[in-house]
Amino acid sequence: MYRYDEFDERFVRDRVAEFRSQVERRLDGSLSDDEFKPLRLKNGLYLQLHAYMLRIAVPYGTLSARQLRQLAVIAETYDKGYGHFTTRQNLQFNWPKLRDVPAILDLLADVEMHCIQTSGNCIRNVTADQFAGVAADEVEDPRPTAELIRQWSSLHPEFVWLPRKFKIAVTGAEHDRAAIMVHDIGLKVKRHPTTGETGYEIVVGGGLGRTPMIGKVVRDFLPKHELLAYLEAVMRVYNSEGRRDNKYKARVKILVHETGEDEFRRRVEEEYARLDGPTINAPQEELERIAAYFAPPAYDDLPDASPVLDAARRADPALDRFVEQNGFAHKQPGYIALTVSLKAVGAVPGDMSAEQMRIFADIAERFSFGELRVTHAQNLVLPHVRKDDLPEVFAVLQAAGLATANAGLVTDIIACPGLDYCALATAKSIPIAQAIATTFADEARQKDIGPLPIKISGCINACGHHHVGAIGILGLEKAGKENYQITVGGDATERAALGERLGPGIDAEDVPGAIETIVDIYLRQRTAGEEFNDTVRRAGIEPFKAGFADYIAARQAVREPAE
């Protein structure tokens, strides 16, 4: 895990002091709300529907036990006793008072955290695979790359006022768990097929929101040491040519689309050729210094088999289900990574109480070298658990209400805060997620359905990533009522795809039944071994459209019975 040096410490403390002064001037009326807005956004402070919201950066989703304990302190002292983990691997507090925000930032700085560049038209928090450094299919741990980009992009003088916000994701694995194809820039660590040299595939122009697009590969292979200069070239082209007259057309995906993939690539390469790479790219010793912070922990030398765990699984069906569904194969023999779901049936997706944070921090400290991860699916990960310790870990998680065995299943639903919190939302997301989870609460039924990512957004901005949900749900306002559009076939992995809409929007009370209808069609259509999107690709969308239309008609008949 990266550790602050003296520059980082001074930089963050100076920013806190600066913002404290700005808050004081806002409170005494010296700054108007309009004058204060760009200042608070630079410090991750939003004004939501009912209160301020503070977004805290969790770079590439990696947290320490010490940091999580501090977040618990903040939740209890300055919020309503909980925090909300997001699809950007960040954490949000939804109820801080403006006068308390500088004190919160001071507490964050005490544990090497901050809120800088979690909002505004800048390069946002760099995200990565939650199993980085653990996964067997990994070419290389992507976190040193993510940290290099974090340092390069933090208050980069050219890129603090971009045409629009900018998001970068990095994966080091063959299977994309970082959704790189729907980011402004996506990086995939790979080896050159001939030389074996490590480098990157560069994807530009992905994104969701009102104009969803899959990114385009602009460089099939870039040598590792040339990364920063190439990113600089991409950012310069975007910064100079991206639209600033219309915020809805200001993202780099629009520039790539309107310019054309080949022409955009040509302009980037032209800019890249003009740059003095050696003065921009990090020297080898700096790359090695950063990489050293992510050296593997001091694993015990263990056999991969664990008779202790095997016996415990035979004795406890709940533990067996948990390991089967939430366990992730670790490349170190004798260890396992665990997804800890924040999606118990009836819970608010992504929410965690302060008490749960403390318990989880203790578990991470005792059993996972003090390290934990935040996932894109609003869950947490214990990356380094000894298999022999898993029964004890499970017992503690179970007592804390954190042992739901549903990672990746139909109840593991991504949902934005929606109209319960967000000033931009046009419909609620959280109650819809809760209703669907309750509908599919039976564990045997979930297992039979198999992996099925459902993603819900409460407005067209798509913070719930509904476009790339195998089932996507978009909440809108129509004639004064909440109205929900349903899509199927979305995919955020290396097989990236945008979901196709099934038909007209439906009322909130009809959504759970619609999802049941869609799932039932899948179960009838699937062949052996097929997951939901496999069936959609093979059978096409028409069976789902037809079943959805029949469901709408049946619901309409119930509302308007024939005279």
N, C-alpha and C positions, 0 to 999 in steps of 0.2 A: 504494500500500500504506500502511496506517495506521502512524504512528510514535508511539511513546510520548512523552508529555510528562513533566514533572517529577513530577506527581502519580502517574502510572502507575508510574514507576520506584520511587518511595518506597513506594507501596502494595505492590508485588510484593516488594521487599526486606524490608519489615516482616513480610510473611507468611512468607517463608523463615526469617527469624530466629525467629519464633514457633514454626514447625514444628520447627526444629532443637532447640529446648528440649523440645518434646513428645516427639520421638524419643529424646532423651537420657533423659528420665524413663521412657519405655517400656523402654529397654534396661537401666536400673538397677533396674527393678521398681517404681518409684514409681507408674506407671500400669499398671493391669491391661489385658488385651487388650480386654475389653468397654469400658473407659473410653477406650482409645486408638482404637477403631474409628471413632466419629464424627469424630474429629480427623483421622485419616488420609484418610477419605473426602472430607473438605472440601478435601483437597490432592491428590485424584486417585489415591490409593494404595489398591489392592485387594489382598486376600489370595486368591490363586488356588489351583489344585489343588496345585502343587508349590512355588510361590514367590510373592513379591509381584509385582504388576504395576503399573506407573506409566503413567497415561494423560495425554498431553500435549495441550493445546488447540492446534488450528490453526484460528483463527477464519475461518469461511467458506472454509476450504480453501486459503488463500493463504499461501505461504511464500516467503522470500527464499533466495538461494544461501547467504548467510552463515548463516542459521538451519539450513539442511540440513547444512552442514559441522559445525556444533556438535552436531547430532544424531548425526552420524557419530562424533565424539569421544566422546560419552556411550555410544554403542553399544559401542565398543571398550574403553573404560575401565571401565565399570560394568555392562555386560550381556554377551551372548554374541556380539557383533559384528554384530547386525542389529536392525532395528526392524520393527514391523508396522503398516501403515496400515489404518484401519478404515472402516466404512460411515458413520461420523459425521465423516469428513474429519479425524480425529485420528491421532495416532501413539501406539503402546503399546510399552513395553519390558517384556518378560515375565520377566526374571530379576534385577532389582536387589536388592541386599541392603539391609535396613532402615537400617543404619548409614550407607549411602552416599547415601540419598535426599536429605538436605539439600544435599550437595555437587552432586548432579544439578540440584536446583532453583536453586542459585546459578549454575551454568553456563547454565541456561535463561534466567535473568534477565539474564545478560550479553548475550543476543541478543533481548531483549524477548519472552520466552516464559514460560509458566507452566502449572500444572495445575489452577488454581482453577476450580471449578464444572464439572469433567469427571466428577463423580460426586455422589451425594447427591440429596436431594429439593429441587432447585433448578432454575433455568433453565439448561439445559446450553449447550454450544457451539452458536452459531447457524450453520447451514449454508446454502449457496447453490449456484447453478449453477456448475460448474467452468469454464464458458466465459463467465463474467460479464465484461462490458466488451469482449468479443471478438465475440459472436454477432450476426449480421446481423438475426435475428428479435427482437432485444431492444428493448423500449420504453425501458429505462433500466438502467444498471448497478445491480444489486441490492446490491453490496457496501457502499456508503455507508449503506443502510438496515440491513444486517446489523451494521455497526459501530456505528450509533446504538443499536440494540437491545442490543448487547454492553455498551456503556457504561452504558445505562440499567439493565440487569439485573444487572450485577456487584455483588454484595452488596447488592442492593436490600433495605432493612430489612424490608419486608413479605413478601418472597418467598424468604427463605433457608431456610425450613422449610415447604415446601409439602406437601400430602398425598402427593405422589409426584413423581418426576422429570418435567421439562417440557422439550419440545424444539420449537424454532422453526426453520422453513426459509423462505427467500425466493428467489423467481425473478423475473427481469425480462423473461422471454421468453414468447412465445406457446406454444412447446413446453416443457413442464415437465421440466427435467433435475434438479430439486431434490426431487422426490417430496413436494410440499407437501400433497398430499391424505392422506398417512398420517403427518402430524405433529400434535402437540397444537395448534399454530397454524401455518398456512401462509399466506404472503403472496404475492400476485401483483401486481407493478407493472402498472398498466394506465392507459389514457387514458379520460376520460369521453367517452362516445359523442357528446354534444352540445357540450360546452364545450371538449373537448380537454385539460382539466386533468389533471395526473398525480396518481394516487392508488393505492389498493390494493383488491384483492378479499381479504376476510378469511375464511379457512377455519379452523374449530375442531373438534376432537374426532376427528381421525384418529389412527391408531396400530395397531401390530401386536401381538406377544405372544400371550398365551393367548386374548385376545378381540379379534381384528382388526376394525377398522372404518375406513371411508372417511369423511373429514371432511365437515362440512356448511358451506355458505357462509352466514355470519351477517351479513355486510355485502357487498353487491355492489360498492359503491364508497365508499371513505373518502378524503376529501381528504388529500393527503400530509402537511400540517403538523399533522394531528390524530392522527397514529399513536400516539404514546406514551400519550396519555390513553385512547385506545380499548383499547390493550393493557392498560393499568392496570385498566380496567373488567373485561375478561375475566379477568384474573388475580385480581382481588378476588372476583368471583363464585366462581371455582374454589376459591380459598383458604378462603373462608368456608363453602362448601357441599360441597366435595369430601369424599369419605369418608376417614376416618382410622382406622376400626375394622378395615379389611380391605385389605391392600396390593394384593390382586388386583383390587379394585374401586375403587382410589383415583385412577386416571388421569382426566383431564378427559373422555375419550371416554365413560366410564361415566356421568358426570354429565350430559353432553349426551343420551345415550341414555335414561337413566332420567327425566330432566326433560322431555325432548321438545325437538325442534329449535326450535319456535316459542316455547315458554316460556323456553328458555335464551336465545334471542335477545332476548326481552322483558326479561329480568333484566339482561342486559348493557347494553342501551340505557338502562334505568332507572338503573343504576349510572353509566353514562357521562354522563347528564344531570346527575347530582349532582356530578360532579367539576368542579373548577376547571381547565379545560383549559389556559389560558395559563400556569399555574404548573407544569404537568407537561410540556407539549409543548416541544420544543427550539426556541429562537428561530431565525429565519431565518439569522442570521449563524453560528450553530453548525452548522446543516445545511450551509451553504456551506463552512465550515472543514473539516468531515469530508469533503465531496465533493471538495475540492481535493486530498486525499491520494490520490484514485483517478483523477486526471487521466491521460489516455492517455500512454504513454511517447513519447519523441521519435522517432517513426517517420520513416524515409526516404521521400521522395517517389518512389514506384516505379510502373512499369506493373504491371498485375495479371499479365500473362503473363510466364513465366520460361523463355526458351529453354534456359538452363542446366539447370534442373530437368527440362524435357521431354526433353532429350538424355540426361541421366543415367538417367531412367526407362526410356528405350528400350534403353539399354545394360545395365541391371541389373534383371532381373525381381524380385529380392528388394526392391529399393528401390521399384519400381512397386507391388508388393503392399502394402508398408508405407504408402505415401502414400495409396493407394486406401482402405485399411481404417482407418488410424489418423489420417489427416488430417481436419481440421475447417475449413470455410471461414471465413476471417477477414474482418471487415468493412473492414479496411484493405487497399487494393490492394497486391499484391506480398508479402503475408504469409500465413502459415498457422499454425494451432494444431495441436499434435500430442499425441495420447494416447500415453503410454508405458506399455505393459502390464507389470504385475508378475505375469503369469500365463503365463510360459513353461511348456510341457508338462512336468509333473513337479515344478514349483515349488510352494511354499506360497503360496496366493493372498494378496497384500498384503505379503509379506515383502520387505525390501530390505537388502542387506548394507551395512556401513559404507563399503566400497570403492566400491560402486555409488552410494551417497549422494554421496561426494566427486566422482566422475566426473560425476554428474548435476548437482551444484552448479556444476561448471566449465562444463558445457554451457549451463546456464541463464544463467550470468554472461556467457559469450561470445556467446550467440546469442538470448537471450530477455529482455534487459534485467534480468537478475538475478532473475527472477520465475518461480515455478512454482506449480502447483495440485495439490491432492489431490482425488480424485473419490470419489463415493459407491460406485463399483464397485471401490475399493481399487487404483486406478491413479494415475498422475501425469500432469500436462499441462504441456507447454511452450507458453505462450499466445501468444508473439509471435516467430515464427521467419520470417526472410526466406526466400522460396522459393528464392532463389539459394544460400542456405546449407544447404539441406536435405540435399543429398548428403553434405556433410561431417558434419553432425549425425548422419545415419543411420550413417555409418561408425563414429563414436565409440560410438554406442549399440550397434551390432552387436558391437563388440569387448568391450563390458561386459555382454553378455547381456541387453540391454534393448530389442531390436528385434523382438520378437514381434509379428507383424501380425495380431492377433486381437481388436482392440477391438470389443466388442459381439457377438462370435461365440460359438459353443457352448463353446469352451474358455476364454472370459473369464468364469470362474465366481466369483461372490461366495461366500465361506465364512467363517463365524465361526471362532474358534479351537477350539471344540468340546472334546471330552473330552481332547484332548492338553494343554490348559492350564486350562480353565475349571472352577471348582468347582461351577457350576450345571449344567453340561452332563450330558446323559444318553446321548449318543452322539458318535462322532467325526464331524467334518466334513471336515477336511483330507485324509485318505486317500480319502474319497469323491470329492472334487473332483479329486484327482490321478488317480484311476482313470478318471473320466469324460473328463478332458482327454487322457489317453493313448489312450482308445478312439477319440476323434475327432481324433487328432493330424494326420492328413493334411490339408494346407492346401487342396487342391482340394475335398475333401469339405466342409470348413468353409465355403468360399466358396459351394458349391452349396446348403448348408443356409440360409445367410444369417443375419441378426441373430436371436439366440436367447438371451435372458438367463436363465441358470440360477442359482438362489440356494439356498444350503444353510444350515440352522441345526441346531445340535447339541442344542437343547432348545426347549421351548415359548416361551421368551422372545424368540425370533425375531430375534436380533442379525444373522443372515444375510439377513433380509428375505424369507424363503422365500414368504410369503403373496403377494407381488407379483412373484414370478418368473414368467416365461412358463412355465418349468418350475420348480416349487418342491420342495424336499426337506427334510423335517423328520425329524431323528433322535431317537428315543425309546428307552427301555429297556422290553423286554417279556420277561417270564419269564427274566430274567438275561442276555438277549442284546440287542444293538443292532438296532433295528427302524426302518425308514424308510418314511414316508408320502410319496406323490408327488401333487402337484397340478399342474394346468395352467391357463393363462389369466390368471394374475396380471399386473398392469400397474401400474407406479409413475408413469406419465406423466399428462398431462391426461385420459387415458381410464382413470383409475384403476379397478382391479378386483382383487378377491381371487380367488386360484386355487381351483378346485374339485378336491376329492379324487377320485382315480381308483378307489380300492379299498382293500383291507387293506394293512397295512404289509408290507414285504419285508425279507429279510436283506441285510446289507451287500454280500455277494458278488454279489447279484442286481441291484444298483442300476445298474451300467453297462449291462447288457443291457436293463433296463427303459427306460432313457433312449434306447437305440438303437431299441427298439420304438416308442416314442412319436415319435421323429424320423422313422422310416420311415413311420408312419401320416400324419404331416404331409406328407411328400414325395409320398405317393400322393394325398392329399386336396387339396393346394393348387392354386390356379389361378394364371395368370400374374400376377406382381407381388405375390403375397400373402406376407407374413411370417407367422411362426408364429401369433401371436395373431389375425391377420386370419382365418386358416383356422379357428381354434377358435371365433371368433365366428360365422362363416358356417356351418360344418359342425356346430357343437355339440360337446358333450363326449362323446356316446355312442360315436362311432367310437374314441375314445381309451380309453374305459372297456372296450369290448369287446376291443380289442387287448391292453390291459394284463391283463385277465382271462385271455386265451389264453396270455399269457406266463407268468403265475403258474402256470397249470395245467401248462404244459410243464415248468417248473422243478420242480414238485412231482413230476411223473412221472419225472423223472430221479433225484430223491432216493429215490422209493419205487416202483421198477419192479414191475409186476404179477408175481405169483408164477406 
